[in-house]
């Protein structure tokens, strides 16, 4: 009779040691070349679009040996946040970065929770466009603006263009005003005229609790919110036409502070900001999240902040955006020389 202990000693244990050795070698190689040991797959993309880059499939292994990719720089950003970012009105700053075309990613302060505020307008836009896929006449439908309250009064950063009471607007125009001007009135009108189940399904599809389920308190992490921009860029929830339409609207946003202020003026950015004031504590939150279309190498950047001064929060977001842009630009200039 074959001894069970002998089988373990002669076959199982050596096999385990071999697997551990292969894993260790993979890990050490990845660390030596500056790669991400979590990147086990190489993404193949469709291309051919201006703002989206649909994901076709993932292939195993190849990505580890690609030469022209960013090297991790999370520690540089952490060092800046810890040692150089000295804004008296800033208490918390969380950062999420991802190079979108098969690149590295990192997050800082991912355990922090924030109130999304106007960031909710992105999933509302996604929900409207998802409903439009089933109802092609939705965007042309006209709705009369008859809200009893002016919801823009709650906004710290006011819309630069306001809606006229008792005027009819198409759903498409309401969508544009909600995104481009971050108009709370447009958001509320859409909320009353669009299938709210579709809105909730948008959250459910990404396994994110909807605002209605959790209430107005801090509940959203920076990495979780970034998922909305990833599904738009990858065209994995909306179809390609609607994903491109959504990102095109986000490039027109009438907010040139935050992330945009840290970038060259001619660099396209599809982004959305959100701001919130806690009436009980007086604390202010300012967030900005979006896709920076660095040539050939677009990246997703989300920055969420909390503090006592909107001006300092804005300055902090701009400074972080600038630090990251300079790092990306420097690395790619070296890689492509």
C-alpha positions as CSV (number, residue, x, y, z in Angstrom):
1,X,0.0,0.0,0.0
2,X,1.3,3.4,-0.9
3,X,2.0,5.5,2.1
4,X,0.0,8.8,2.1
5,X,2.8,10.7,3.9
6,X,5.3,9.5,1.2
7,X,3.0,10.9,-1.5
8,X,2.8,14.2,0.3
9,X,6.6,14.4,0.8
10,X,7.5,13.3,-2.8
11,X,4.9,15.0,-4.8
12,X,2.7,17.6,-3.1
13,X,5.3,19.5,-1.1
14,X,7.7,19.9,-4.1
15,X,4.8,21.1,-6.3
16,X,3.9,23.7,-3.7
17,X,7.5,24.8,-3.4
18,X,7.7,25.2,-7.2
19,X,4.6,27.3,-7.3
20,X,5.8,29.5,-4.5
21,X,9.1,29.9,-6.2
22,X,7.4,30.9,-9.5
23,X,5.2,33.4,-7.6
24,X,8.2,34.9,-5.8
25,X,10.2,35.2,-9.0
26,X,7.2,37.0,-10.6
27,X,6.9,39.3,-7.7
28,X,10.6,40.2,-7.5
29,X,10.7,40.8,-11.2
30,X,7.7,43.1,-11.1
31,X,9.2,45.0,-8.2
32,X,12.6,45.3,-10.0
33,X,11.1,46.7,-13.2
34,X,8.7,49.0,-11.2
35,X,5.6,47.2,-12.4
36,X,2.3,46.4,-10.6
37,X,2.2,42.8,-9.3
38,X,-1.6,42.9,-9.5
39,X,-1.6,43.4,-13.3
40,X,-2.0,39.8,-14.5
41,X,-3.8,40.7,-17.7
42,X,-3.2,42.7,-20.8
43,X,-6.2,44.7,-22.1
44,X,-7.1,44.7,-25.8
45,X,-9.1,47.7,-26.9
46,X,-11.1,48.6,-29.9
47,X,-10.0,52.1,-30.6
48,X,-11.4,54.4,-33.3
49,X,-13.3,56.7,-31.0
50,X,-12.5,60.2,-29.7
51,X,-13.4,59.9,-26.0
52,X,-14.0,56.2,-25.3
53,X,-11.8,53.2,-25.9
54,X,-14.0,50.1,-25.6
55,X,-12.6,47.1,-23.9
56,X,-12.5,44.0,-26.1
57,X,-10.9,41.3,-24.0
58,X,-8.1,40.6,-21.5
59,X,-5.1,38.3,-22.2
60,X,-3.0,36.9,-19.5
61,X,0.7,37.5,-18.9
62,X,1.8,39.9,-21.7
63,X,1.5,43.1,-19.8
64,X,4.3,42.4,-17.4
65,X,6.9,42.6,-20.1
66,X,5.6,45.7,-21.9
67,X,8.3,48.4,-21.9
68,X,6.4,51.7,-22.5
69,X,4.3,52.0,-19.4
70,X,4.3,54.3,-16.5
71,X,6.3,53.4,-13.4
72,X,4.6,53.7,-10.0
73,X,4.7,57.1,-8.4
74,X,2.2,56.8,-5.5
75,X,4.9,57.5,-3.0
76,X,5.7,60.8,-4.7
77,X,2.1,61.9,-4.4
78,X,1.9,60.7,-0.8
79,X,5.1,62.6,0.0
80,X,3.6,65.8,-1.5
81,X,0.4,65.4,0.5
82,X,2.3,64.8,3.7
83,X,5.3,67.2,3.4
84,X,4.5,70.0,0.9
85,X,0.7,70.5,0.8
86,X,0.2,73.0,3.6
87,X,-3.2,74.6,3.1
88,X,-4.7,75.6,6.4
89,X,-8.3,75.0,5.2
90,X,-7.6,71.4,4.0
91,X,-8.1,68.6,6.4
92,X,-8.5,65.5,4.2
93,X,-7.5,64.8,0.6
94,X,-8.0,61.4,-1.2
95,X,-6.6,60.7,-4.6
96,X,-7.3,58.0,-7.2
97,X,-5.2,57.6,-10.4
98,X,-5.4,55.1,-13.2
99,X,-3.7,55.1,-16.6
100,X,-6.6,54.0,-18.7
101,X,-4.9,52.2,-21.6
102,X,-3.5,49.2,-19.8
103,X,-1.5,51.1,-17.2
104,X,-0.9,51.4,-13.5
105,X,-3.3,52.7,-10.8
106,X,-3.1,53.7,-7.2
107,X,-5.3,55.2,-4.5
108,X,-4.6,57.3,-1.5
109,X,-7.1,57.7,1.4
110,X,-9.4,55.0,-0.1
111,X,-11.0,54.4,3.3
112,X,-12.2,57.9,3.6
113,X,-15.9,58.5,2.9
114,X,-17.4,61.6,1.3
115,X,-20.8,63.1,0.4
116,X,-21.0,63.0,-3.5
117,X,-23.3,66.0,-3.8
118,X,-23.3,67.1,-7.5
119,X,-21.2,64.1,-8.4
120,X,-24.5,62.3,-8.4
121,X,-25.3,64.0,-11.7
122,X,-23.0,61.6,-13.5
123,X,-25.0,58.5,-12.6
124,X,-28.2,60.4,-13.3
125,X,-26.9,61.2,-16.8
126,X,-25.9,57.6,-17.3
127,X,-29.4,56.5,-16.2
128,X,-31.1,58.9,-18.6
129,X,-29.0,57.7,-21.5
130,X,-29.6,54.1,-20.6
131,X,-33.3,54.7,-20.7
132,X,-32.8,56.5,-24.1
133,X,-31.4,53.2,-25.4
134,X,-34.8,51.6,-24.9
135,X,-36.9,54.8,-25.6
136,X,-35.3,56.6,-28.6
137,X,-37.7,59.5,-28.2
138,X,-36.8,60.3,-24.6
139,X,-34.2,63.1,-25.3
140,X,-36.6,65.0,-27.5
141,X,-39.4,64.9,-25.0
142,X,-40.3,68.3,-23.6
143,X,-40.8,69.1,-19.9
144,X,-42.0,72.3,-18.4
145,X,-39.9,73.8,-15.6
146,X,-42.4,74.2,-12.7
147,X,-40.4,73.5,-9.6
148,X,-41.7,75.4,-6.5
149,X,-38.3,75.8,-4.9
150,X,-35.0,77.1,-6.4
151,X,-32.6,74.3,-5.7
152,X,-29.6,76.2,-6.9
153,X,-29.8,78.3,-3.7
154,X,-28.2,75.3,-2.0
155,X,-25.2,75.4,-4.3
156,X,-22.0,77.2,-3.2
157,X,-20.8,77.3,-6.8
158,X,-23.8,78.7,-8.7
159,X,-24.7,77.8,-12.3
160,X,-23.5,80.5,-14.8
161,X,-26.7,80.0,-16.8
162,X,-30.1,79.7,-15.1
163,X,-33.4,78.1,-16.2
164,X,-36.5,80.2,-16.8
165,X,-39.6,79.2,-14.9
166,X,-42.6,78.0,-16.9
167,X,-40.4,77.4,-19.9
168,X,-40.4,74.0,-21.7
169,X,-37.0,72.2,-22.1
170,X,-36.2,69.0,-23.9
171,X,-34.8,66.2,-21.8
172,X,-31.6,66.6,-23.8
173,X,-31.3,70.3,-22.8
174,X,-32.0,69.4,-19.2
175,X,-29.2,66.8,-19.4
176,X,-26.9,69.4,-20.8
177,X,-27.7,72.0,-18.2
178,X,-27.4,69.5,-15.4
179,X,-23.8,68.5,-16.5
180,X,-22.4,71.6,-18.1
181,X,-23.6,74.1,-15.5
182,X,-24.1,71.6,-12.7
183,X,-27.7,73.0,-12.4
184,X,-29.6,71.5,-9.4
185,X,-32.9,72.6,-10.9
186,X,-32.2,70.6,-14.0
187,X,-31.3,67.6,-11.9
188,X,-34.5,67.8,-9.9
189,X,-36.7,68.2,-13.1
190,X,-35.0,65.1,-14.6
191,X,-35.5,63.2,-11.3
192,X,-39.2,63.8,-11.5
193,X,-39.5,62.8,-15.2
194,X,-37.1,59.9,-15.6
195,X,-37.5,56.3,-14.4
196,X,-35.9,56.3,-11.0
197,X,-35.6,52.5,-11.2
198,X,-33.1,53.1,-14.0
199,X,-31.2,55.5,-11.7
200,X,-31.0,52.9,-9.0
201,X,-30.0,50.2,-11.5
202,X,-27.1,52.3,-12.5
203,X,-25.8,52.1,-8.9
204,X,-26.7,48.4,-8.6
205,X,-24.8,47.5,-11.8
206,X,-21.6,48.8,-10.1
207,X,-22.5,47.3,-6.7
208,X,-22.7,50.9,-5.2
209,X,-25.4,51.8,-2.7
210,X,-27.7,54.5,-4.2
211,X,-28.1,57.9,-2.3
212,X,-31.7,57.1,-1.5
213,X,-30.6,53.9,0.3
214,X,-27.9,55.5,2.5
215,X,-29.2,59.1,3.0
216,X,-27.2,62.4,2.8
217,X,-24.3,61.4,5.0
218,X,-20.7,60.5,3.9
219,X,-20.8,57.1,2.2
220,X,-18.9,57.2,-1.0
221,X,-15.2,56.3,-1.4
222,X,-13.1,57.8,-4.1
223,X,-12.3,54.5,-5.7
224,X,-15.9,53.5,-5.8
225,X,-17.0,56.8,-7.6
226,X,-14.2,56.4,-10.2
227,X,-16.1,53.3,-11.4
228,X,-18.7,55.6,-13.2
229,X,-15.9,57.1,-15.4
230,X,-14.4,53.7,-16.1
231,X,-17.6,52.2,-17.4
232,X,-18.1,55.3,-19.6
233,X,-14.5,55.1,-21.0
234,X,-14.8,51.3,-21.5
235,X,-18.4,51.5,-22.9
236,X,-19.3,48.6,-20.7
237,X,-22.7,49.8,-19.4
238,X,-24.0,52.3,-22.0
239,X,-23.5,51.5,-25.7
240,X,-20.7,53.1,-27.6
241,X,-22.7,56.0,-29.0
242,X,-24.2,57.0,-25.6
243,X,-20.9,56.5,-23.8
244,X,-19.2,58.9,-26.2
245,X,-22.1,61.3,-25.8
246,X,-21.8,61.3,-22.1
247,X,-18.1,62.0,-22.1
248,X,-18.6,64.7,-24.7
249,X,-20.9,66.5,-22.3
250,X,-18.4,66.2,-19.5
251,X,-15.7,67.9,-21.6
252,X,-18.0,71.0,-21.8
253,X,-18.3,71.6,-18.1
254,X,-18.3,75.2,-17.1
255,X,-15.8,74.7,-14.2
256,X,-12.3,75.6,-14.9
257,X,-10.9,75.3,-11.4
258,X,-9.9,72.0,-9.7
259,X,-8.3,69.4,-11.9
260,X,-8.4,71.6,-15.0
261,X,-6.5,74.5,-13.4
262,X,-3.5,72.1,-12.9
263,X,-3.3,71.2,-16.6
264,X,-2.3,72.9,-19.9
265,X,-5.2,74.9,-21.3
266,X,-5.5,72.9,-24.5
267,X,-5.7,69.4,-22.9
268,X,-9.3,67.9,-23.0
269,X,-10.8,66.8,-19.7
270,X,-14.1,65.0,-19.2
271,X,-14.9,65.7,-15.5
272,X,-17.4,66.5,-12.9
273,X,-17.1,68.5,-9.7
274,X,-19.2,68.3,-6.5
275,X,-19.4,70.6,-3.5
276,X,-21.1,70.2,-0.1
277,X,-21.4,72.2,3.1
278,X,-22.4,70.5,6.3
279,X,-24.7,72.9,8.1
280,X,-24.0,71.3,11.5
281,X,-20.2,71.4,11.4
282,X,-19.6,74.1,8.8
283,X,-17.2,71.7,7.0
284,X,-17.0,72.0,3.3
285,X,-16.3,69.2,0.7
286,X,-15.0,69.8,-2.8
287,X,-14.4,67.0,-5.2
288,X,-13.3,66.7,-8.9
289,X,-13.2,63.5,-10.9
290,X,-12.6,62.9,-14.5
291,X,-10.5,61.7,-17.5
292,X,-7.5,63.7,-18.6
293,X,-6.9,63.0,-22.3
294,X,-3.2,63.1,-22.2
295,X,-2.2,62.3,-25.9
296,X,-2.2,58.5,-26.5
297,X,-2.2,57.9,-22.7
298,X,-5.4,59.2,-21.1
299,X,-5.7,58.8,-17.3
300,X,-8.5,58.9,-14.8
301,X,-7.9,61.2,-11.8
302,X,-10.3,61.7,-8.9
303,X,-9.6,64.0,-5.9
304,X,-11.9,64.4,-3.0
305,X,-11.3,66.9,-0.2
306,X,-12.7,68.1,3.1
307,X,-11.9,71.2,5.1
308,X,-13.0,74.7,6.1
309,X,-12.2,76.7,3.1
310,X,-13.5,76.2,-0.5
311,X,-10.7,78.3,-1.9
312,X,-8.0,76.2,-0.2
313,X,-9.7,73.0,-1.2
314,X,-9.8,74.2,-4.8
315,X,-6.1,75.1,-4.7
316,X,-5.2,71.7,-3.2
317,X,-7.0,69.9,-6.0
318,X,-5.3,72.0,-8.7
319,X,-1.9,71.4,-7.1
320,X,-2.4,67.7,-6.9
321,X,-3.6,67.6,-10.5
322,X,-0.5,69.6,-11.5
323,X,1.9,67.3,-9.7
324,X,0.4,64.2,-11.4
325,X,0.4,65.8,-14.8
326,X,4.1,66.7,-14.5
327,X,5.0,63.2,-13.4
328,X,3.0,61.6,-16.3
329,X,4.4,64.0,-18.8
330,X,8.0,63.5,-17.6
331,X,7.8,59.8,-17.7
332,X,6.2,59.5,-21.1
333,X,8.7,62.0,-22.6
334,X,11.5,59.7,-21.3
335,X,9.7,56.5,-22.5
336,X,9.1,57.9,-26.0
337,X,12.5,59.5,-26.6
